[in-house]
Amino acid sequence: ACVGIACIGRSFGKKTHILLNTETNLAESLYDRLADSKLHSDLFISKQDAMMTVDLDTLLVIVDTHRASYTEMPELIPYAGKVAVIDHHRKSADYIKETNFFFHEPYASSACEMVTELIEYLEKCRLSALEADALLAGIYLDTKNFSQNTGSRTFGAAQYLRNEGAMPTE
């Protein structure tokens, strides 16, 4: 989902980064593909770089969770000028309350489905095939290969991603 958000930011001429702990992430092959591509070579940053980069002009977008403790770096949140949350999980009592945008859809199959729907409405945003692959992979993961928590919106998002160049075999 964060790859889709980065695409949206890039489409509007904004410098975007993804904070990812490369030691603990479970998407090593996807990370490697993104890090090796020219379009995404400077997309990922470390916790140290994130803390040096964030300021009152920063929009921090948190995807696939609404709990600060589940983010890569909870201590970063108060330093961002604006915070947006995009999540599909059932809302918990300790959700991030200080947000400028809280997009919560518990009936969505995944945050990737939600981000894909946002991208569909933005004429400026054009996904690369690799970004479409990343979003489709997230939908596959959260729906256990389209066998759980799916609906017409899930399949619509998957079709859109296929039209954008996603390859299910990848």
Secondary structure, 3 states (H helix, E strand, C coil): CHHHHHHHHHHCCCCCCEECCCCCCCCHHHHHHHHHCHHHCCCEECHHHHHHHCCCCCEEEEECCCEHHHCCCHHHHHHCCEEEEEECCCCCCCECCCCCEEEECCCCCCHHHHHHHHHHCCCCCCCCHHHHHHHHHHHHHHHCCCCCCCCHHHHHHHHHHHHCCCCCCC
